[in-house]
Amino acid sequence: MAHGGGNSTLPSPNPNAVLLAGPCGSSYSHTGHYAIKASGTTIGHLDVYWSSSAKRNCLVTNHSGPSYGVRAYTEARIRPSGYSWPSCPSSTGCDGGFYSYYAGPVYTPRGVDMSNRCIDITGTVDWSSRTLTRVHCG
């Protein structure tokens, strides 16, 4: 998993090439953007992605505003609605640690067709969290 540094391990003549494909992979498209706030200030975002070919969702928790580039506890966690929350810090569905830019990407379980299912997501930036349940129902 990529951890907060924002650097890809894939060599590329164009440093933006991986960013253009999105953090979850080339088959994923951005489907949701939700603010995480602390004292009324947006300090991060939950960014949700969907792949119709993989039939999986992906989540990245990004720092923004005053938290961007600041090392703080950051977590991204995703599950199919009705499932237990995945263990953290390191599983397919959860990434957490002290990062400066983002946590994730994390994915719904391999082999679970998410086409007609809802997801639950939660993200934390600097100990401020946001949780959404039963969203992005296919």
C-alpha positions in Angstrom: 0.0 0.0 0.0 1.1 3.5 -0.7 1.6 5.4 2.5 1.3 9.2 2.6 4.3 10.0 0.5 2.4 10.4 -2.7 5.3 8.8 -4.7 4.6 5.9 -7.0 7.0 2.9 -7.0 6.3 2.5 -10.7 8.9 4.1 -13.0 7.3 6.5 -15.4 8.7 9.1 -17.8 5.7 11.3 -16.9 5.6 11.9 -13.2 1.8 12.7 -13.5 1.0 9.5 -15.4 0.1 7.5 -12.3 -2.0 10.4 -10.8 -4.0 10.7 -14.0 -5.0 7.0 -13.6 -6.2 7.7 -10.1 -4.9 6.3 -6.8 -6.9 3.0 -7.0 -5.9 1.9 -10.5 -6.8 2.7 -14.1 -10.2 0.9 -14.0 -11.5 3.0 -11.1 -13.4 6.2 -11.5 -14.1 8.9 -8.9 -17.6 8.6 -7.5 -17.7 10.5 -4.2 -16.0 13.3 -2.3 -16.9 14.0 1.3 -15.4 16.6 3.6 -13.9 15.8 7.0 -14.1 18.8 9.3 -12.6 19.9 12.6 -14.1 23.0 14.3 -15.9 23.9 11.0 -12.7 23.8 8.9 -12.2 21.2 6.2 -9.1 19.2 7.0 -9.5 16.2 4.7 -11.7 14.4 2.3 -13.1 10.8 1.8 -12.7 10.1 -1.9 -14.6 7.0 -3.1 -13.9 5.2 -6.4 -15.7 2.4 -8.3 -14.5 -0.1 -10.9 -17.2 -1.7 -13.0 -14.7 -4.3 -14.3 -13.4 -5.3 -10.8 -16.8 -4.8 -9.2 -15.1 -3.2 -6.2 -15.1 0.1 -4.4 -11.9 1.9 -3.2 -11.4 4.7 -0.7 -8.6 7.2 0.0 -8.6 9.6 2.9 -6.8 12.8 1.7 -5.5 15.7 3.8 -6.5 19.1 2.7 -6.4 22.7 3.9 -4.4 23.2 7.1 -3.6 19.5 7.4 -2.1 19.1 3.9 1.5 18.1 4.3 1.2 17.9 8.1 2.1 14.5 9.7 -1.0 13.4 11.6 -2.9 10.2 12.4 -4.8 9.4 9.1 -7.1 6.4 8.4 -9.2 5.1 5.6 -11.6 2.2 6.2 -14.2 0.6 3.8 -16.6 -2.3 4.0 -19.6 -3.7 2.3 -22.6 -2.6 4.4 -23.5 -5.4 6.8 -19.9 -6.7 7.1 -17.6 -6.1 10.1 -15.1 -3.3 9.9 -11.8 -4.5 8.6 -8.8 -4.6 11.0 -6.4 -1.7 11.0 -3.7 -0.6 10.3 -3.0 -2.9 7.4 -5.6 -4.9 5.6 -7.3 -4.8 2.2 -10.0 -2.6 3.8 -8.1 -0.4 6.2 -4.9 1.7 6.2 -4.0 3.9 9.2 -0.9 5.6 10.5 0.9 8.9 10.8 0.9 10.3 7.3 1.3 13.7 5.8 -1.0 13.5 2.7 -3.3 10.4 2.6 -4.2 7.0 3.8 -5.1 4.2 1.4 -6.1 3.2 -1.1 -8.2 0.6 0.5 -10.7 -1.7 -1.2 -13.8 -3.8 -0.6 -13.0 -7.5 -0.3 -11.8 -9.3 -3.4 -14.5 -11.7 -4.7 -17.4 -9.7 -3.3 -19.4 -8.3 -6.2 -20.3 -4.8 -5.1 -22.6 -4.1 -8.1 -25.8 -4.0 -6.1 -24.5 -3.5 -2.6 -23.9 -0.4 -0.4 -20.7 0.5 1.3 -19.8 2.0 4.6 -16.7 4.3 4.8 -14.9 6.1 7.6 -11.9 8.3 7.5 -9.8 10.1 10.0 -7.4 13.1 9.7 -5.7 14.3 12.8 -8.2 12.4 15.1 -11.2 14.0 13.4 -13.4 11.4 11.7 -16.3 11.1 9.4 -18.3 7.9 8.8 -21.0 7.4 6.1 -23.1 4.2 6.0 -25.1 2.7 3.2 -23.7 4.9 0.5 -22.9 4.3 -3.2 -25.5 1.6 -3.4 -25.2 0.0 -6.8 
